[in-house]
Amino acid sequence: MAPGTDSVGRASRGVYSISVASELSGVGLQTLRLYERRGLITPTRTSGGTRRYSPNDLRRLDRIGELVGLGVNLIGIAHILDLEDTRARLIEENVMLANSTARLQFS
């Protein structure tokens, strides 16, 4: 397992119920459900259909709260989050490509 992989896996593992996620994030239950319907957040589900929120989900809720505080509407927030997710993926891919290039140069 690569260093940091386990912590990344843990951060994306849904462990908090909706009521705990609401309490930890300060976001109401109905608002959490609205955010899910709008595709802003996608908690995992148990086999019985219960929502489970991860630490990553809670960080995303913090970001949504920041954007709401700036007056961005939910459609705008969806676009911003999508762009931020794409940027993070591209940065990760760029790092992997740079590492691969470095290994090839020294082989």
Phi, psi and omega in degrees: 000136181289150178301137179086345183296318182296319180293326177294317178298318179296322182293337181258359180279125180286117182234340185262135174290169181298323181291322178290318178300320178298315180295316182292324184268340185078013180257132181295157181302314181295325178292320176300316179295321177298313179301322178293315178301324181278357177080014180283333181215145182227084178294153175288167179234142173285172178299335177273359176094004180286133178291141174227123182260141181258168172305323176297320177299319179295322176296320179296321177297322175299316180296317178300317178299320177300314183292320175300318179298333177275358178090013180280134178281170187296326177295316177297320179298318178301316179294316180298314180297320178298315178296320178294320177296317179297316179301315180298318178297317181294321177297315179299315178297320180297318178297316179298318179294319178296319177296318178297318179297316180298317179296320181293324180292330182261005180276000000 
